[in-house]
Amino acid sequence: MRKLLLLLSLFCLTQVSSQQHIIDSLKVVIRNTPSDSIKIRAYSDLCWYYRTVSQDSAFFYGNKALSLSKEKNNVKGEAQALNDLGILYYSKAQYNKALQFYFKSLKIRQTTPDSLGMASLYNKIGLVHQNTYRLDSALVYALKALSIYESNGIERNAFILKNNIANIYKNLKQYDKALATHKEIAQYNFAINDQLALVKSYNNIANAYILLADTTNAENYYSKSLKIARNKGFSKELAALYNNIGGIYMNRKKYLAAIDNYQKSLNIRRELNDNFGEGSTLLNLGSLYLETKQIGKVEPYLRESLALARASQANEQIMNAYDKLSIYFAYKDLPDSTKYYNALYKQFNDSLFNEKVVKQVADVQEKYNAVAREKEIITQRAEIAEKELDISKKNLYVLGLGGMVFIVTLLGLLFYNRQKLKTEQIKKESELKEALVRIETQNKLQDQRLRISRDLHDNIGAQLTFIISTLDNLKFGFKLPEKLNDKLQGVSEFTTSTIYELRDTIWAMNKNKISFEDLQVRISNFIEKANIAAQGIQFNFNVDKNVDTDASFNSVKGMNIYRIIQEAINNAIKYAEPKTITVNVSAEASQLCFTISDDGKGFNVDEEERGNGLHNMQKRANEIDGKLNIIAQIGKGTKITLNC
């Protein structure tokens, strides 16, 4: 027993810890200022998880979810918040408030439409009616929920609901319908091989047969259920079955068999610490011994049954124990005790009877109100029907004129639509011609670009390469003066640089668009070459994470950006004597920002006369509607920024 209690305590602590962890995680989500939809969902989840921890907190977060959903016009969130608040009122037994919130949520979900959400609400509304003994209404809403689950093929939910419907039939004393429903549920449980559910179904079928006074079939289904429960070790169900079978044998006056089954039930229920079930079985044994006049065995069973019934507040069981004790003391010829327990029995009987009468009166009053409302509706419908008859007569006179107007209007619409279609067709043909002209022009421009780039590559490129080769031959083939040799070396390097620039120009001309990725690769290649040529300088190239790498530019813009960066790096290498040159690309608002900075000797921007390099960079920035900013300080380096 101690081990079992320890395990139960650990399980409860684990569940509470896990639930608190979820609550804390949801609060972290809210603190991180997520989107409105996520915040609404978090508030709703907090309402749900707090319902078993703190109802005040649950109501607080449920109302937060409802308020934010209304503010942001989030109808799905509003429906869920109303549903959650309805559940909270239901748990507090405030059924009218629960219904108000359920119906508001249902109205929203009907417009969405959210069929499964509607089914859930129909089921909850049915349970409220069932708890308030409005069984007709409970059945109507349960069947609505069932219809949705069946149409969506959600069998599990459908059959759980059918079990509740069967109980409603039983309370309405429609035992045949309850039996048929329980049999249908049993077939489903058999098909899905849910053995525990099948045991319960067979037990429910047997109980329905008992209510129909068919003990033979009841015993048959009890036996089926008993066989499965024994094989699977379903102790709780086994105890209930032994108790029910004992009742059948007692009614047949087979007392030894009845005692055997009651005793088996009692032993299991004691092992399970099932106080209510144990008290019920003890009462049955005491009643059996009383009926068979084994008076010496009666009192201990009835006393123990009464003590357990009081502990579990089982009022009907207490009342029956008082009744049996009064009969027992009558057999014992103890009139004072007989009178005492008989008075207690009557007191409990009157109390329970009054409770039932109040509920039945409330039910009857509800039905009476419904009938009164129906009569009022019928009267109103009769008045409306008379008015509609007068209106229909007047309408007959209008119909002829209306028919003529309709025909004329229809002909006018047909003519209008025909003209409209014709106009649209002419417009589309014109648009198609313009599109074909644009495509043809673009194709010609592309062909011209390709032809020019080929000419540049094949003619000018080849000629520049020939010049480099000739200069190299002159240097190595003849002994030239040192000054002339240096001059030829300078011409060779200039020509090589011109070839590189020519290749960049051809690269840009061959593309309608230059992707950011193409530009990034081109800049990287240039920096690698500069790194090799300019020894002692550290080069860095960074692209921020917020830059859209899927962006693209037209060929002019892409080429100008590349040339500005190229010119800025070349100027830094030639004049700044830096240790580090850094190129950074970032995104600012809707523009890209290219920054080229160095830690060189810098210059005075206001006093320095701008040469061709700075002038060309400014001109290229203007061509692409970009903004070029140059910041330099003597001894602190230079920073050039291009926003475009």
Secondary structure, DSSP 8 states (H G I E B T S, - for coil): -HHHHHHHHHHHHHHHHHHHHHHHHHHHHHHT---HHHHHHHHHHHHHHHTTT-HHHHHHHHHHHHHHHHHTT-HHHHHHHHHHHHHHHHHTT-HHHHHHHHHHHHHHHHHTT-HHHHHHHHHHHHHHHHHTT-HHHHHHHHHHHHHHHHHTT-HHHHHHHHHHHHHHHHHTT-HHHHHHHHHHHHHHHHHTT-HHHHHHHHHHHHHHHHHTT-HHHHHHHHHHHHHHHHHHT-HHHHHHHHHHHHHHHHHTT-HHHHHHHHHHHHHHHHHTT-HHHHHHHHHHHHHHHHHTT-GGGHHHHHHHHHHHHHHTT-HHHHHHHHHHHHHHHHHTT-HHHHHHHHHHHHHHHHHHHHHHHHHHHHHHHHHHHHHHHHHHHHHHHHHHHHHHHHHHHHHHHHHHHHHHHHHHHHHHHHHHHHHHHHHHHHHHHHHHHHHHHHHHHHHHHHHHHHHHHHHIIIIIIHHHHHHHHHHHHHHHHS---HHHHHHHHHHHHHHHHHHHHHHHHHHHHT-SEEEHHHHHHHHHHHHHHHHHHSTT-EEEEEE-TTS-TT-EEEHHHHHHHHHHHHHHHHHIIIII--SEEEEEEEEETTEEEEEEEE-S----TTTS---HHHHHHHHHHHHTT-EEEEEEETTTEEEEEEE-
